[in-house]
Amino acid sequence: MPPVPIRVRPRARRDIDAAFGHYLGEAGVEVALHFADEVEQALHLLARQPGLGSHRHAAWLRWPALRSWPLRPWPYVVLYQQLQDHLDIVRVLHTARDIAASLAGADDQG
């Protein structure tokens, strides 16, 4: 099965950019680029196998289509849903964050 197209919402893009900036400032270029590579690899993996992610957050957030994928070894999780024609990357959040509060308003596409 060919990979499905990926759409990264603006809020998810800002999440990725903020994490990249954090690693750049705290750990340097090499670490930040490694983080960016891991994000890209995770998104490509999910595009090929969208069913890999867990529904763990879906039940308590009452968002049945929501899936999560850990961005190991980084303390981040990719939150996404598979739609009919693409993979919708909703957020990329640090695991120490309040996921429910961070997703409030995530359906606003922004």
Biopython code that builds the backbone (N, CA, C, O; Angstrom):
import numpy as np
from Bio.PDB.StructureBuilder import StructureBuilder

atoms = [
    (1, "MET", "N", (0.842, -1.180, 0.000)),
    (1, "MET", "CA", (0.000, 0.000, 0.000)),
    (1, "MET", "C", (0.888, 1.245, 0.000)),
    (1, "MET", "O", (1.795, 1.357, 0.825)),
    (2, "PRO", "N", (0.635, 2.173, -0.914)),
    (2, "PRO", "CA", (1.459, 3.383, -0.968)),
    (2, "PRO", "C", (1.180, 4.286, 0.234)),
    (2, "PRO", "O", (0.099, 4.227, 0.821)),
    (3, "PRO", "N", (2.154, 5.122, 0.598)),
    (3, "PRO", "CA", (1.929, 6.022, 1.727)),
    (3, "PRO", "C", (0.800, 7.003, 1.433)),
    (3, "PRO", "O", (0.603, 7.424, 0.294)),
    (4, "VAL", "N", (0.069, 7.354, 2.477)),
    (4, "VAL", "CA", (-0.988, 8.353, 2.321)),
    (4, "VAL", "C", (-0.350, 9.734, 2.444)),
    (4, "VAL", "O", (0.670, 9.889, 3.116)),
    (5, "PRO", "N", (-0.941, 10.728, 1.804)),
    (5, "PRO", "CA", (-0.408, 12.090, 1.951)),
    (5, "PRO", "C", (-0.491, 12.543, 3.411)),
    (5, "PRO", "O", (-1.388, 12.144, 4.154)),
    (6, "ILE", "N", (0.456, 13.373, 3.794)),
    (6, "ILE", "CA", (0.526, 13.893, 5.152)),
    (6, "ILE", "C", (0.189, 15.379, 5.136)),
    (6, "ILE", "O", (0.681, 16.134, 4.297)),
    (7, "ARG", "N", (-0.656, 15.783, 6.074)),
    (7, "ARG", "CA", (-0.942, 17.208, 6.268)),
    (7, "ARG", "C", (-0.584, 17.549, 7.709)),
    (7, "ARG", "O", (-1.174, 17.010, 8.645)),
    (8, "VAL", "N", (0.370, 18.432, 7.883)),
    (8, "VAL", "CA", (0.782, 18.869, 9.214)),
    (8, "VAL", "C", (0.053, 20.179, 9.497)),
    (8, "VAL", "O", (0.269, 21.183, 8.818)),
    (9, "ARG", "N", (-0.811, 20.155, 10.505)),
    (9, "ARG", "CA", (-1.537, 21.376, 10.866)),
    (9, "ARG", "C", (-0.564, 22.455, 11.332)),
    (9, "ARG", "O", (0.521, 22.146, 11.825)),
    (10, "PRO", "N", (-0.946, 23.703, 11.179)),
    (10, "PRO", "CA", (-0.062, 24.798, 11.622)),
    (10, "PRO", "C", (0.360, 24.684, 13.083)),
    (10, "PRO", "O", (1.510, 24.973, 13.412)),
    (11, "ARG", "N", (-0.543, 24.273, 13.958)),
    (11, "ARG", "CA", (-0.172, 24.135, 15.379)),
    (11, "ARG", "C", (0.861, 23.040, 15.567)),
    (11, "ARG", "O", (1.767, 23.183, 16.388)),
    (12, "ALA", "N", (0.742, 21.955, 14.824)),
    (12, "ALA", "CA", (1.734, 20.880, 14.902)),
    (12, "ALA", "C", (3.072, 21.369, 14.362)),
    (12, "ALA", "O", (4.120, 21.044, 14.920)),
    (13, "ARG", "N", (3.049, 22.140, 13.289)),
    (13, "ARG", "CA", (4.284, 22.697, 12.725)),
    (13, "ARG", "C", (4.957, 23.609, 13.749)),
    (13, "ARG", "O", (6.179, 23.587, 13.899)),
    (14, "ARG", "N", (4.154, 24.411, 14.453)),
    (14, "ARG", "CA", (4.718, 25.278, 15.496)),
    (14, "ARG", "C", (5.291, 24.445, 16.649)),
    (14, "ARG", "O", (6.323, 24.802, 17.218)),
    (15, "ASP", "N", (4.625, 23.340, 16.994)),
    (15, "ASP", "CA", (5.158, 22.443, 18.026)),
    (15, "ASP", "C", (6.538, 21.927, 17.633)),
    (15, "ASP", "O", (7.470, 21.947, 18.437)),
    (16, "ILE", "N", (6.659, 21.470, 16.401)),
    (16, "ILE", "CA", (7.925, 20.926, 15.901)),
    (16, "ILE", "C", (8.993, 22.013, 15.884)),
    (16, "ILE", "O", (10.124, 21.787, 16.315)),
    (17, "ASP", "N", (8.631, 23.188, 15.386)),
    (17, "ASP", "CA", (9.590, 24.297, 15.324)),
    (17, "ASP", "C", (10.060, 24.706, 16.713)),
    (17, "ASP", "O", (11.241, 24.996, 16.905)),
    (18, "ALA", "N", (9.145, 24.732, 17.689)),
    (18, "ALA", "CA", (9.510, 25.110, 19.061)),
    (18, "ALA", "C", (10.458, 24.081, 19.673)),
    (18, "ALA", "O", (11.431, 24.448, 20.331)),
    (19, "ALA", "N", (10.179, 22.804, 19.460)),
    (19, "ALA", "CA", (11.057, 21.758, 19.989)),
    (19, "ALA", "C", (12.427, 21.832, 19.324)),
    (19, "ALA", "O", (13.455, 21.703, 19.988)),
    (20, "PHE", "N", (12.434, 22.039, 18.017)),
    (20, "PHE", "CA", (13.694, 22.168, 17.292)),
    (20, "PHE", "C", (14.498, 23.347, 17.857)),
    (20, "PHE", "O", (15.696, 23.225, 18.109)),
    (21, "GLY", "N", (13.831, 24.475, 18.051)),
    (21, "GLY", "CA", (14.493, 25.652, 18.608)),
    (21, "GLY", "C", (15.035, 25.404, 20.000)),
    (21, "GLY", "O", (16.123, 25.867, 20.342)),
    (22, "HIS", "N", (14.282, 24.678, 20.796)),
    (22, "HIS", "CA", (14.739, 24.333, 22.141)),
    (22, "HIS", "C", (16.017, 23.506, 22.075)),
    (22, "HIS", "O", (16.995, 23.817, 22.754)),
    (23, "TYR", "N", (16.014, 22.461, 21.264)),
    (23, "TYR", "CA", (17.195, 21.614, 21.158)),
    (23, "TYR", "C", (18.372, 22.371, 20.549)),
    (23, "TYR", "O", (19.519, 22.159, 20.942)),
    (24, "LEU", "N", (18.095, 23.232, 19.613)),
    (24, "LEU", "CA", (19.148, 24.036, 19.007)),
    (24, "LEU", "C", (19.826, 24.915, 20.057)),
    (24, "LEU", "O", (21.053, 24.993, 20.118)),
    (25, "GLY", "N", (19.016, 25.571, 20.878)),
    (25, "GLY", "CA", (19.556, 26.462, 21.893)),
    (25, "GLY", "C", (20.203, 25.749, 23.054)),
    (25, "GLY", "O", (21.189, 26.238, 23.606)),
    (26, "GLU", "N", (19.669, 24.602, 23.438)),
    (26, "GLU", "CA", (20.156, 23.898, 24.624)),
    (26, "GLU", "C", (21.228, 22.858, 24.327)),
    (26, "GLU", "O", (22.100, 22.609, 25.159)),
    (27, "ALA", "N", (21.169, 22.248, 23.143)),
    (27, "ALA", "CA", (22.069, 21.117, 22.883)),
    (27, "ALA", "C", (22.886, 21.252, 21.603)),
    (27, "ALA", "O", (23.815, 20.475, 21.380)),
    (28, "GLY", "N", (22.555, 22.222, 20.763)),
    (28, "GLY", "CA", (23.344, 22.455, 19.558)),
    (28, "GLY", "C", (22.722, 21.927, 18.280)),
    (28, "GLY", "O", (21.691, 21.254, 18.287)),
    (29, "VAL", "N", (23.383, 22.256, 17.194)),
    (29, "VAL", "CA", (22.879, 21.951, 15.853)),
    (29, "VAL", "C", (22.714, 20.457, 15.617)),
    (29, "VAL", "O", (21.691, 20.027, 15.083)),
    (30, "GLU", "N", (23.683, 19.677, 15.996)),
    (30, "GLU", "CA", (23.639, 18.234, 15.733)),
    (30, "GLU", "C", (22.421, 17.582, 16.388)),
    (30, "GLU", "O", (21.727, 16.786, 15.755)),
    (31, "VAL", "N", (22.166, 17.910, 17.624)),
    (31, "VAL", "CA", (21.024, 17.334, 18.344)),
    (31, "VAL", "C", (19.715, 17.817, 17.728)),
    (31, "VAL", "O", (18.788, 17.028, 17.546)),
    (32, "ALA", "N", (19.633, 19.097, 17.409)),
    (32, "ALA", "CA", (18.410, 19.637, 16.806)),
    (32, "ALA", "C", (18.122, 18.976, 15.463)),
    (32, "ALA", "O", (16.974, 18.648, 15.164)),
    (33, "LEU", "N", (19.154, 18.782, 14.660)),
    (33, "LEU", "CA", (18.960, 18.125, 13.361)),
    (33, "LEU", "C", (18.569, 16.661, 13.529)),
    (33, "LEU", "O", (17.784, 16.133, 12.742)),
    (34, "HIS", "N", (19.114, 16.006, 14.551)),
    (34, "HIS", "CA", (18.734, 14.616, 14.830)),
    (34, "HIS", "C", (17.249, 14.558, 15.206)),
    (34, "HIS", "O", (16.530, 13.666, 14.758)),
    (35, "PHE", "N", (16.796, 15.500, 16.022)),
    (35, "PHE", "CA", (15.376, 15.571, 16.376)),
    (35, "PHE", "C", (14.523, 15.746, 15.118)),
    (35, "PHE", "O", (13.533, 15.037, 14.940)),
    (36, "ALA", "N", (14.898, 16.680, 14.250)),
    (36, "ALA", "CA", (14.140, 16.925, 13.018)),
    (36, "ALA", "C", (14.093, 15.678, 12.138)),
    (36, "ALA", "O", (13.057, 15.372, 11.547)),
    (37, "ASP", "N", (15.202, 14.966, 12.052)),
    (37, "ASP", "CA", (15.235, 13.722, 11.271)),
    (37, "ASP", "C", (14.285, 12.679, 11.847)),
    (37, "ASP", "O", (13.590, 11.984, 11.105)),
    (38, "GLU", "N", (14.258, 12.574, 13.169)),
    (38, "GLU", "CA", (13.373, 11.598, 13.815)),
    (38, "GLU", "C", (11.902, 11.943, 13.578)),
    (38, "GLU", "O", (11.081, 11.049, 13.372)),
    (39, "VAL", "N", (11.570, 13.221, 13.605)),
    (39, "VAL", "CA", (10.192, 13.634, 13.311)),
    (39, "VAL", "C", (9.835, 13.227, 11.887)),
    (39, "VAL", "O", (8.777, 12.644, 11.651)),
    (40, "GLU", "N", (10.707, 13.530, 10.950)),
    (40, "GLU", "CA", (10.452, 13.200, 9.551)),
    (40, "GLU", "C", (10.297, 11.690, 9.358)),
    (40, "GLU", "O", (9.395, 11.246, 8.649)),
    (41, "GLN", "N", (11.162, 10.909, 9.979)),
    (41, "GLN", "CA", (11.066, 9.453, 9.858)),
    (41, "GLN", "C", (9.756, 8.927, 10.450)),
    (41, "GLN", "O", (9.125, 8.035, 9.883)),
    (42, "ALA", "N", (9.355, 9.483, 11.586)),
    (42, "ALA", "CA", (8.100, 9.052, 12.218)),
    (42, "ALA", "C", (6.911, 9.354, 11.315)),
    (42, "ALA", "O", (6.023, 8.516, 11.156)),
    (43, "LEU", "N", (6.888, 10.542, 10.725)),
    (43, "LEU", "CA", (5.768, 10.899, 9.853)),
    (43, "LEU", "C", (5.710, 10.008, 8.622)),
    (43, "LEU", "O", (4.627, 9.621, 8.182)),
    (44, "HIS", "N", (6.874, 9.682, 8.064)),
    (44, "HIS", "CA", (6.890, 8.792, 6.905)),
    (44, "HIS", "C", (6.445, 7.375, 7.272)),
    (44, "HIS", "O", (5.753, 6.718, 6.494)),
    (45, "LEU", "N", (6.839, 6.911, 8.444)),
    (45, "LEU", "CA", (6.400, 5.597, 8.919)),
    (45, "LEU", "C", (4.883, 5.582, 9.088)),
    (45, "LEU", "O", (4.219, 4.638, 8.658)),
    (46, "LEU", "N", (4.338, 6.615, 9.705)),
    (46, "LEU", "CA", (2.887, 6.677, 9.921)),
    (46, "LEU", "C", (2.129, 6.809, 8.607)),
    (46, "LEU", "O", (1.015, 6.300, 8.487)),
    (47, "ALA", "N", (2.704, 7.471, 7.638)),
    (47, "ALA", "CA", (2.059, 7.584, 6.331)),
    (47, "ALA", "C", (1.970, 6.225, 5.646)),
    (47, "ALA", "O", (1.026, 5.954, 4.903)),
    (48, "ARG", "N", (2.964, 5.370, 5.904)),
    (48, "ARG", "CA", (2.941, 4.021, 5.327)),
    (48, "ARG", "C", (2.070, 3.062, 6.133)),
    (48, "ARG", "O", (1.479, 2.133, 5.582)),
    (49, "GLN", "N", (1.996, 3.300, 7.462)),
    (49, "GLN", "CA", (1.252, 2.395, 8.336)),
    (49, "GLN", "C", (0.461, 3.214, 9.366)),
    (49, "GLN", "O", (0.805, 3.208, 10.548)),
    (50, "PRO", "N", (-0.576, 3.904, 8.939)),
    (50, "PRO", "CA", (-1.294, 4.806, 9.839)),
    (50, "PRO", "C", (-1.934, 4.125, 11.041)),
    (50, "PRO", "O", (-2.223, 4.785, 12.039)),
    (51, "GLY", "N", (-2.156, 2.843, 10.965)),
    (51, "GLY", "CA", (-2.782, 2.143, 12.070)),
    (51, "GLY", "C", (-1.845, 1.809, 13.220)),
    (51, "GLY", "O", (-2.275, 1.209, 14.205)),
    (52, "LEU", "N", (-0.581, 2.182, 13.117)),
    (52, "LEU", "CA", (0.391, 1.857, 14.163)),
    (52, "LEU", "C", (0.117, 2.567, 15.476)),
    (52, "LEU", "O", (0.365, 2.004, 16.542)),
    (53, "GLY", "N", (-0.378, 3.761, 15.423)),
    (53, "GLY", "CA", (-0.530, 4.567, 16.627)),
    (53, "GLY", "C", (-1.562, 4.024, 17.600)),
    (53, "GLY", "O", (-2.482, 3.294, 17.228)),
    (54, "SER", "N", (-1.381, 4.401, 18.844)),
    (54, "SER", "CA", (-2.258, 3.972, 19.916)),
    (54, "SER", "C", (-3.494, 4.868, 20.014)),
    (54, "SER", "O", (-3.439, 6.061, 19.715)),
    (55, "HIS", "N", (-4.599, 4.275, 20.433)),
    (55, "HIS", "CA", (-5.829, 5.038, 20.704)),
    (55, "HIS", "C", (-5.905, 5.461, 22.167)),
    (55, "HIS", "O", (-6.959, 5.890, 22.636)),
    (56, "ARG", "N", (-4.796, 5.343, 22.888)),
    (56, "ARG", "CA", (-4.775, 5.593, 24.325)),
    (56, "ARG", "C", (-5.408, 6.935, 24.703)),
    (56, "ARG", "O", (-6.201, 6.996, 25.642)),
    (57, "HIS", "N", (-5.075, 7.986, 24.000)),
    (57, "HIS", "CA", (-5.610, 9.313, 24.325)),
    (57, "HIS", "C", (-7.034, 9.503, 23.801)),
    (57, "HIS", "O", (-7.767, 10.359, 24.295)),
    (58, "ALA", "N", (-7.419, 8.727, 22.825)),
    (58, "ALA", "CA", (-8.709, 8.908, 22.161)),
    (58, "ALA", "C", (-9.890, 8.745, 23.104)),
    (58, "ALA", "O", (-10.834, 9.533, 23.054)),
    (59, "ALA", "N", (-9.849, 7.738, 23.958)),
    (59, "ALA", "CA", (-10.991, 7.455, 24.823)),
    (59, "ALA", "C", (-11.252, 8.582, 25.811)),
    (59, "ALA", "O", (-12.379, 9.066, 25.917)),
    (60, "TRP", "N", (-10.216, 9.004, 26.536)),
    (60, "TRP", "CA", (-10.465, 10.014, 27.548)),
    (60, "TRP", "C", (-10.576, 11.416, 26.979)),
    (60, "TRP", "O", (-11.000, 12.334, 27.681)),
    (61, "LEU", "N", (-10.201, 11.600, 25.713)),
    (61, "LEU", "CA", (-10.401, 12.898, 25.065)),
    (61, "LEU", "C", (-11.694, 12.933, 24.252)),
    (61, "LEU", "O", (-12.078, 13.974, 23.719)),
    (62, "ARG", "N", (-12.359, 11.779, 24.166)),
    (62, "ARG", "CA", (-13.575, 11.640, 23.360)),
    (62, "ARG", "C", (-13.344, 12.082, 21.906)),
    (62, "ARG", "O", (-14.141, 12.811, 21.314)),
    (63, "TRP", "N", (-12.238, 11.614, 21.372)),
    (63, "TRP", "CA", (-11.847, 11.902, 19.991)),
    (63, "TRP", "C", (-11.500, 10.546, 19.368)),
    (63, "TRP", "O", (-10.324, 10.192, 19.287)),
    (64, "PRO", "N", (-12.509, 9.784, 18.926)),
    (64, "PRO", "CA", (-12.316, 8.384, 18.532)),
    (64, "PRO", "C", (-11.247, 8.142, 17.467)),
    (64, "PRO", "O", (-10.596, 7.097, 17.484)),
    (65, "ALA", "N", (-11.055, 9.071, 16.556)),
    (65, "ALA", "CA", (-10.093, 8.855, 15.474)),
    (65, "ALA", "C", (-8.663, 9.211, 15.864)),
    (65, "ALA", "O", (-7.731, 8.940, 15.106)),
    (66, "LEU", "N", (-8.479, 9.812, 17.032)),
    (66, "LEU", "CA", (-7.151, 10.275, 17.433)),
    (66, "LEU", "C", (-6.242, 9.099, 17.773)),
    (66, "LEU", "O", (-6.632, 8.168, 18.477)),
    (67, "ARG", "N", (-5.029, 9.169, 17.256)),
    (67, "ARG", "CA", (-4.000, 8.185, 17.556)),
    (67, "ARG", "C", (-2.754, 8.926, 18.027)),
    (67, "ARG", "O", (-2.571, 10.112, 17.754)),
    (68, "SER", "N", (-1.915, 8.201, 18.731)),
    (68, "SER", "CA", (-0.653, 8.802, 19.180)),
    (68, "SER", "C", (0.499, 7.862, 18.857)),
    (68, "SER", "O", (0.354, 6.639, 18.856)),
    (69, "TRP", "N", (1.640, 8.466, 18.587)),
    (69, "TRP", "CA", (2.841, 7.704, 18.282)),
    (69, "TRP", "C", (4.006, 8.334, 19.041)),
    (69, "TRP", "O", (4.268, 9.525, 18.879)),
    (70, "PRO", "N", (4.709, 7.557, 19.865)),
    (70, "PRO", "CA", (5.832, 8.117, 20.613)),
    (70, "PRO", "C", (7.009, 8.417, 19.684)),
    (70, "PRO", "O", (7.343, 7.623, 18.805)),
    (71, "LEU", "N", (7.613, 9.548, 19.893)),
    (71, "LEU", "CA", (8.754, 9.966, 19.086)),
    (71, "LEU", "C", (10.033, 9.617, 19.850)),
    (71, "LEU", "O", (10.726, 10.501, 20.353)),
    (72, "ARG", "N", (10.332, 8.343, 19.929)),
    (72, "ARG", "CA", (11.471, 7.867, 20.707)),
    (72, "ARG", "C", (12.780, 8.134, 19.982)),
    (72, "ARG", "O", (12.825, 8.018, 18.758)),
    (73, "PRO", "N", (13.821, 8.478, 20.674)),
    (73, "PRO", "CA", (14.002, 8.530, 22.122)),
    (73, "PRO", "C", (13.614, 9.879, 22.734)),
    (73, "PRO", "O", (13.910, 10.133, 23.902)),
    (74, "TRP", "N", (12.983, 10.708, 21.991)),
    (74, "TRP", "CA", (12.615, 12.046, 22.449)),
    (74, "TRP", "C", (11.350, 11.984, 23.308)),
    (74, "TRP", "O", (10.529, 11.087, 23.119)),
    (75, "PRO", "N", (11.181, 12.897, 24.224)),
    (75, "PRO", "CA", (9.989, 12.892, 25.086)),
    (75, "PRO", "C", (8.808, 13.609, 24.429)),
    (75, "PRO", "O", (8.204, 14.507, 25.016)),
    (76, "TYR", "N", (8.496, 13.196, 23.207)),
    (76, "TYR", "CA", (7.407, 13.811, 22.444)),
    (76, "TYR", "C", (6.483, 12.733, 21.917)),
    (76, "TYR", "O", (6.869, 11.573, 21.771)),
    (77, "VAL", "N", (5.255, 13.138, 21.635)),
    (77, "VAL", "CA", (4.277, 12.238, 21.052)),
    (77, "VAL", "C", (3.630, 12.945, 19.859)),
    (77, "VAL", "O", (3.283, 14.124, 19.931)),
    (78, "VAL", "N", (3.475, 12.204, 18.765)),
    (78, "VAL", "CA", (2.788, 12.709, 17.574)),
    (78, "VAL", "C", (1.324, 12.326, 17.714)),
    (78, "VAL", "O", (1.002, 11.150, 17.882)),
    (79, "LEU", "N", (0.445, 13.300, 17.647)),
    (79, "LEU", "CA", (-0.996, 13.063, 17.732)),
    (79, "LEU", "C", (-1.584, 13.301, 16.343)),
    (79, "LEU", "O", (-1.401, 14.364, 15.750)),
    (80, "TYR", "N", (-2.286, 12.302, 15.840)),
    (80, "TYR", "CA", (-2.755, 12.368, 14.455)),
    (80, "TYR", "C", (-4.055, 11.589, 14.292)),
    (80, "TYR", "O", (-4.484, 10.846, 15.175)),
    (81, "GLN", "N", (-4.658, 11.789, 13.135)),
    (81, "GLN", "CA", (-5.820, 10.991, 12.764)),
    (81, "GLN", "C", (-5.726, 10.676, 11.271)),
    (81, "GLN", "O", (-5.236, 11.473, 10.471)),
    (82, "GLN", "N", (-6.205, 9.506, 10.936)),
    (82, "GLN", "CA", (-6.238, 9.118, 9.536)),
    (82, "GLN", "C", (-7.594, 9.527, 8.985)),
    (82, "GLN", "O", (-8.634, 9.043, 9.431)),
    (83, "LEU", "N", (-7.565, 10.414, 8.021)),
    (83, "LEU", "CA", (-8.791, 10.827, 7.356)),
    (83, "LEU", "C", (-8.899, 10.068, 6.043)),
    (83, "LEU", "O", (-8.006, 9.300, 5.686)),
    (84, "GLN", "N", (-9.966, 10.282, 5.343)),
    (84, "GLN", "CA", (-10.216, 9.499, 4.132)),
    (84, "GLN", "C", (-9.105, 9.649, 3.093)),
    (84, "GLN", "O", (-8.732, 8.673, 2.441)),
    (85, "ASP", "N", (-8.575, 10.864, 2.933)),
    (85, "ASP", "CA", (-7.608, 11.090, 1.867)),
    (85, "ASP", "C", (-6.218, 11.509, 2.332)),
    (85, "ASP", "O", (-5.341, 11.751, 1.503)),
    (86, "HIS", "N", (-6.000, 11.600, 3.656)),
    (86, "HIS", "CA", (-4.677, 11.991, 4.138)),
    (86, "HIS", "C", (-4.516, 11.685, 5.632)),
    (86, "HIS", "O", (-5.475, 11.381, 6.341)),
    (87, "LEU", "N", (-3.280, 11.779, 6.065)),
    (87, "LEU", "CA", (-2.960, 11.652, 7.477)),
    (87, "LEU", "C", (-2.852, 13.068, 8.036)),
    (87, "LEU", "O", (-2.063, 13.882, 7.556)),
    (88, "ASP", "N", (-3.648, 13.341, 9.046)),
    (88, "ASP", "CA", (-3.760, 14.678, 9.635)),
    (88, "ASP", "C", (-2.941, 14.728, 10.926)),
    (88, "ASP", "O", (-3.338, 14.150, 11.937)),
    (89, "ILE", "N", (-1.800, 15.420, 10.890)),
    (89, "ILE", "CA", (-0.953, 15.560, 12.073)),
    (89, "ILE", "C", (-1.502, 16.731, 12.874)),
    (89, "ILE", "O", (-1.414, 17.884, 12.451)),
    (90, "VAL", "N", (-2.070, 16.423, 14.036)),
    (90, "VAL", "CA", (-2.782, 17.411, 14.841)),
    (90, "VAL", "C", (-1.818, 18.202, 15.721)),
    (90, "VAL", "O", (-1.849, 19.432, 15.713)),
    (91, "ARG", "N", (-0.966, 17.519, 16.475)),
    (91, "ARG", "CA", (0.002, 18.168, 17.363)),
    (91, "ARG", "C", (1.204, 17.254, 17.533)),
    (91, "ARG", "O", (1.126, 16.051, 17.284)),
    (92, "VAL", "N", (2.312, 17.838, 17.959)),
    (92, "VAL", "CA", (3.501, 17.098, 18.360)),
    (92, "VAL", "C", (3.877, 17.683, 19.713)),
    (92, "VAL", "O", (4.446, 18.772, 19.789)),
    (93, "LEU", "N", (3.557, 16.954, 20.786)),
    (93, "LEU", "CA", (3.637, 17.510, 22.135)),
    (93, "LEU", "C", (4.644, 16.790, 23.016)),
    (93, "LEU", "O", (4.863, 15.585, 22.889)),
    (94, "HIS", "N", (5.246, 17.556, 23.905)),
    (94, "HIS", "CA", (6.132, 16.990, 24.919)),
    (94, "HIS", "C", (5.265, 16.141, 25.845)),
    (94, "HIS", "O", (4.153, 16.540, 26.191)),
    (95, "THR", "N", (5.753, 15.002, 26.240)),
    (95, "THR", "CA", (4.952, 14.084, 27.047)),
    (95, "THR", "C", (4.671, 14.605, 28.450)),
    (95, "THR", "O", (3.780, 14.088, 29.124)),
    (96, "ALA", "N", (5.401, 15.608, 28.904)),
    (96, "ALA", "CA", (5.141, 16.186, 30.225)),
    (96, "ALA", "C", (3.989, 17.197, 30.193)),
    (96, "ALA", "O", (3.522, 17.642, 31.241)),
    (97, "ARG", "N", (3.539, 17.550, 29.007)),
    (97, "ARG", "CA", (2.446, 18.510, 28.892)),
    (97, "ARG", "C", (1.105, 17.858, 29.187)),
    (97, "ARG", "O", (0.956, 16.638, 29.110)),
    (98, "ASP", "N", (0.154, 18.679, 29.519)),
    (98, "ASP", "CA", (-1.224, 18.224, 29.691)),
    (98, "ASP", "C", (-1.806, 18.068, 28.283)),
    (98, "ASP", "O", (-2.156, 19.052, 27.631)),
    (99, "ILE", "N", (-1.900, 16.823, 27.829)),
    (99, "ILE", "CA", (-2.327, 16.552, 26.454)),
    (99, "ILE", "C", (-3.734, 17.097, 26.201)),
    (99, "ILE", "O", (-3.981, 17.728, 25.173)),
    (100, "ALA", "N", (-4.642, 16.858, 27.126)),
    (100, "ALA", "CA", (-6.030, 17.313, 26.947)),
    (100, "ALA", "C", (-6.094, 18.831, 26.819)),
    (100, "ALA", "O", (-6.760, 19.349, 25.923)),
    (101, "ALA", "N", (-5.417, 19.538, 27.696)),
    (101, "ALA", "CA", (-5.435, 21.000, 27.636)),
    (101, "ALA", "C", (-4.768, 21.497, 26.357)),
    (101, "ALA", "O", (-5.213, 22.482, 25.768)),
    (102, "SER", "N", (-3.715, 20.828, 25.930)),
    (102, "SER", "CA", (-3.008, 21.234, 24.718)),
    (102, "SER", "C", (-3.845, 21.010, 23.463)),
    (102, "SER", "O", (-3.694, 21.720, 22.468)),
    (103, "LEU", "N", (-4.732, 20.013, 23.521)),
    (103, "LEU", "CA", (-5.570, 19.717, 22.357)),
    (103, "LEU", "C", (-6.851, 20.550, 22.329)),
    (103, "LEU", "O", (-7.582, 20.520, 21.339)),
    (104, "ALA", "N", (-7.124, 21.275, 23.376)),
    (104, "ALA", "CA", (-8.329, 22.115, 23.384)),
    (104, "ALA", "C", (-8.262, 23.075, 22.206)),
    (104, "ALA", "O", (-7.318, 23.855, 22.077)),
    (105, "GLY", "N", (-9.257, 23.010, 21.364)),
    (105, "GLY", "CA", (-9.293, 23.867, 20.183)),
    (105, "GLY", "C", (-8.454, 23.363, 19.024)),
    (105, "GLY", "O", (-8.297, 24.070, 18.028)),
    (106, "ALA", "N", (-7.904, 22.144, 19.130)),
    (106, "ALA", "CA", (-7.053, 21.617, 18.053)),
    (106, "ALA", "C", (-7.828, 21.400, 16.771)),
    (106, "ALA", "O", (-7.233, 21.333, 15.696)),
    (107, "ASP", "N", (-9.145, 21.289, 16.862)),
    (107, "ASP", "CA", (-9.927, 21.089, 15.649)),
    (107, "ASP", "C", (-10.137, 22.382, 14.875)),
    (107, "ASP", "O", (-10.829, 22.387, 13.857)),
    (108, "ASP", "N", (-9.552, 23.472, 15.343)),
    (108, "ASP", "CA", (-9.706, 24.752, 14.647)),
    (108, "ASP", "C", (-8.763, 24.900, 13.472)),
    (108, "ASP", "O", (-8.737, 25.945, 12.822)),
    (109, "GLN", "N", (-7.980, 23.853, 13.191)),
    (109, "GLN", "CA", (-7.044, 23.816, 12.074)),
    (109, "GLN", "C", (-5.887, 24.794, 12.232)),
    (109, "GLN", "O", (-5.059, 24.892, 11.326)),
    (110, "GLY", "N", (-5.795, 25.501, 13.312)),
    (110, "GLY", "CA", (-4.741, 26.502, 13.429)),
    (110, "GLY", "C", (-3.952, 26.335, 14.612)),
    (110, "GLY", "O", (-3.023, 27.106, 14.849)),
]
sb = StructureBuilder()
sb.init_structure("model")
sb.init_model(0)
sb.init_chain("A")
sb.init_seg("    ")
for serial, (resi, resn, name, xyz) in enumerate(atoms, 1):
    if name == "N":
        sb.init_residue(resn, " ", resi, " ")
    sb.init_atom(name, np.array(xyz, "f"), 0.0, 1.0, " ", f" {name:<3s}", serial, name[0])
structure = sb.get_structure()
